[in-house]
Amino acid sequence: MSLPLQSIDVLRQEHDAILSVLDQLEQAVALAQDGVLVPADIFTDIQEFMSVFVTQCHNHKENEAVFGRLDDDLAGQVLANRLKQEHQEALAVDRDFAAAVAAYVPGDIASARRLAGATERYADDLRQHITTETDELFPLMARDLSGSDRDMIAEFDRVETDEIGEGVHERLHAMIDGLPERIAACRRPAGSGVAAATGKQSSAALLHER
């Protein structure tokens, strides 16, 4: 059943995409911890998604288009300030995750364990944040911001075009679609070994070339 505002639907769909990527990330990390040669570009592609889609796109939409419109209500102000603070605090967790991704070497259990720890912190924080927005922000938007729905959607479109660049949103969604097959392939016998697993060209780049 569709939620009452298009802006809520957009944010909910983005939450679904984020949660799907977190699930795929955890599967890939578990394989890496077991010694499977998970290609490094799986993690770099996911890290790009988290940096660009989550931080620069999704969070920016909320910060710029949604939170400022909740100022007329005390409860809305408190919630908006709390969520903005969570966005800010998440930057440090993002950096730790990015550093763990950069340090990961296929077949190296120590780097896989470091990545697993960073992933657990990142995923736990992000899932809790999404739950808060689903349970608290969306009902508040539905109650108070119906008259601003078109303006919020226009601002969302502006962020996708001006802040992250035209076509980037679609490219990252294409990367998401390919993740399950790429991770499943790691479980199959591979003839090319570590050399193939350490390849750095991302699936996002290949999709762009097509």
C-alpha positions as CSV (number, residue, x, y, z in Angstrom):
1,M,0.0,0.0,0.0
2,S,1.4,3.4,-1.0
3,L,2.2,5.9,1.7
4,P,0.2,9.2,1.5
5,L,2.9,11.5,0.2
6,Q,5.2,10.9,-2.9
7,S,8.1,12.3,-0.9
8,I,7.6,9.6,1.7
9,D,7.4,6.9,-1.0
10,V,10.7,8.2,-2.4
11,L,12.5,8.1,0.9
12,R,11.0,4.7,1.8
13,Q,12.1,3.2,-1.5
14,E,15.6,4.6,-0.9
15,H,15.6,3.0,2.6
16,D,14.7,-0.3,0.9
17,A,17.6,0.0,-1.4
18,I,20.0,0.8,1.4
19,L,18.8,-2.1,3.5
20,S,19.2,-4.4,0.5
21,V,22.8,-3.3,0.0
22,L,23.5,-3.8,3.7
23,D,22.3,-7.4,3.5
24,Q,24.5,-8.0,0.5
25,L,27.4,-6.3,2.2
26,E,27.1,-8.6,5.2
27,Q,27.0,-11.7,3.0
28,A,30.1,-10.6,1.2
29,V,31.9,-9.9,4.4
30,A,31.0,-13.2,5.9
31,L,32.5,-15.0,2.9
32,A,35.7,-12.9,3.1
33,Q,36.0,-13.9,6.8
34,D,35.7,-17.5,5.7
35,G,38.7,-17.0,3.4
36,V,36.7,-16.8,0.2
37,L,38.4,-14.5,-2.3
38,V,35.7,-11.8,-2.5
39,P,36.8,-9.3,-5.1
40,A,37.8,-5.9,-3.6
41,D,35.7,-4.1,-6.2
42,I,32.5,-5.5,-4.6
43,F,33.4,-3.6,-1.4
44,T,34.6,-0.5,-3.2
45,D,31.4,-0.3,-5.2
46,I,29.3,-0.7,-2.0
47,Q,31.4,2.0,-0.3
48,E,30.8,4.3,-3.2
49,F,27.0,3.6,-2.9
50,M,27.1,4.4,0.8
51,S,29.1,7.6,0.3
52,V,27.3,9.0,-2.7
53,F,23.8,7.6,-2.4
54,V,23.3,7.5,1.3
55,T,25.4,10.5,2.5
56,Q,25.4,12.9,-0.4
57,C,22.0,12.1,-1.9
58,H,19.6,10.5,0.6
59,N,20.7,12.4,3.7
60,H,21.0,15.6,1.8
61,K,17.5,15.3,0.6
62,E,16.2,15.0,4.2
63,N,18.5,17.7,5.5
64,E,17.6,20.2,2.8
65,A,14.0,19.4,1.8
66,V,12.4,17.8,4.9
67,F,13.9,18.8,8.2
68,G,13.6,22.6,7.8
69,R,9.8,22.2,7.1
70,L,9.2,20.7,10.5
71,D,10.0,23.9,12.4
72,D,6.4,24.8,13.1
73,D,6.0,21.9,15.6
74,L,8.1,21.4,18.7
75,A,8.1,17.7,18.3
76,G,9.1,18.1,14.7
77,Q,12.0,20.4,15.6
78,V,13.3,18.0,18.2
79,L,13.1,15.0,15.8
80,A,14.7,17.0,12.9
81,N,17.6,18.1,15.1
82,R,18.1,14.5,16.4
83,L,18.1,13.1,12.9
84,K,20.5,15.8,11.6
85,Q,22.8,15.0,14.5
86,E,22.7,11.3,13.6
87,H,23.6,12.2,10.0
88,Q,26.6,14.2,11.3
89,E,27.8,11.5,13.6
90,A,27.5,8.9,10.9
91,L,30.3,10.6,9.0
92,A,32.9,9.2,11.4
93,V,31.5,5.7,11.0
94,D,31.5,6.2,7.3
95,R,35.2,7.1,7.4
96,D,36.0,4.0,9.4
97,F,34.1,1.8,6.9
98,A,35.9,3.5,4.0
99,A,39.3,2.9,5.6
100,A,38.5,-0.7,6.2
101,V,37.4,-1.2,2.6
102,A,40.6,0.5,1.3
103,A,42.7,-1.8,3.5
104,Y,40.9,-5.0,2.5
105,V,42.9,-7.6,0.6
106,P,41.2,-10.7,-0.8
107,G,42.3,-13.8,1.1
108,D,43.8,-11.8,4.0
109,I,41.7,-12.8,7.1
110,A,43.0,-9.9,9.2
111,S,41.8,-7.3,6.8
112,A,38.5,-9.2,6.4
113,R,38.0,-9.1,10.1
114,R,38.7,-5.4,10.3
115,L,36.1,-4.9,7.5
116,A,33.6,-7.1,9.4
117,G,33.9,-4.9,12.5
118,A,33.5,-1.7,10.5
119,T,30.6,-3.2,8.7
120,E,28.8,-4.2,11.9
121,R,29.0,-0.7,13.4
122,Y,28.0,0.9,10.1
123,A,25.0,-1.5,9.5
124,D,23.8,-1.3,13.1
125,D,23.8,2.5,13.2
126,L,22.2,2.8,9.7
127,R,19.4,0.3,10.4
128,Q,18.5,2.0,13.7
129,H,18.4,5.4,11.9
130,I,16.1,4.0,9.2
131,T,13.8,2.5,11.8
132,T,13.6,5.9,13.6
133,E,12.7,7.7,10.3
134,T,10.1,5.0,9.4
135,D,8.5,5.0,12.8
136,E,8.7,8.7,13.7
137,L,9.6,10.9,10.7
138,F,7.3,9.5,8.1
139,P,4.1,9.8,10.3
140,L,5.1,13.4,11.1
141,M,5.6,14.2,7.4
142,A,2.2,12.6,6.5
143,R,0.5,14.7,9.2
144,D,2.2,18.1,8.7
145,L,3.8,18.3,5.2
146,S,1.2,17.3,2.7
147,G,1.0,20.8,1.3
148,S,4.8,20.8,0.7
149,D,4.9,17.4,-1.1
150,R,5.5,18.9,-4.6
151,D,8.2,21.2,-3.3
152,M,10.0,18.4,-1.5
153,I,9.9,16.2,-4.7
154,A,11.3,19.1,-6.7
155,E,14.1,19.5,-4.2
156,F,14.8,15.8,-4.3
157,D,15.2,16.0,-8.1
158,R,17.5,19.0,-7.7
159,V,19.7,17.1,-5.3
160,E,20.0,14.1,-7.6
161,T,21.0,16.4,-10.6
162,D,23.0,19.2,-9.0
163,E,24.6,17.6,-5.9
164,I,25.5,14.1,-7.2
165,G,25.4,14.6,-10.9
166,E,23.0,13.5,-13.7
167,G,22.9,9.7,-14.2
168,V,24.7,8.8,-11.0
169,H,21.6,7.8,-9.1
170,E,20.6,5.4,-12.0
171,R,24.2,4.0,-12.2
172,L,24.2,3.2,-8.5
173,H,20.8,1.5,-8.8
174,A,22.2,-0.6,-11.6
175,M,25.1,-1.6,-9.4
176,I,22.7,-2.7,-6.7
177,D,20.9,-5.0,-9.2
178,G,24.1,-6.7,-10.1
179,L,25.3,-7.3,-6.5
180,P,23.6,-10.6,-5.7
181,E,25.0,-12.4,-8.8
182,R,28.5,-11.0,-8.2
183,I,28.5,-12.2,-4.6
184,A,27.0,-15.5,-5.5
185,A,29.8,-16.0,-8.0
186,C,32.3,-15.8,-5.2
187,R,31.0,-19.1,-3.9
188,R,31.8,-20.9,-7.1
189,P,35.1,-22.5,-8.0
190,A,37.2,-19.9,-9.7
191,G,40.0,-20.6,-12.2
192,S,41.7,-17.2,-12.0
193,G,42.5,-17.0,-8.3
194,V,43.7,-13.9,-6.4
195,A,44.6,-12.0,-9.5
196,A,41.0,-11.8,-10.6
197,A,39.8,-11.2,-7.0
198,T,41.9,-8.1,-6.6
199,G,40.7,-6.4,-9.8
200,K,39.7,-2.8,-9.1
201,Q,37.5,-1.8,-12.1
202,S,34.0,-1.5,-10.6
203,S,30.8,-2.9,-12.1
204,A,29.4,0.6,-12.0
205,A,32.2,1.6,-14.4
206,L,31.4,-1.3,-16.7
207,L,27.7,-0.5,-16.7
208,H,28.6,3.1,-17.6
209,E,30.7,2.0,-20.5
210,R,27.8,-0.1,-21.9
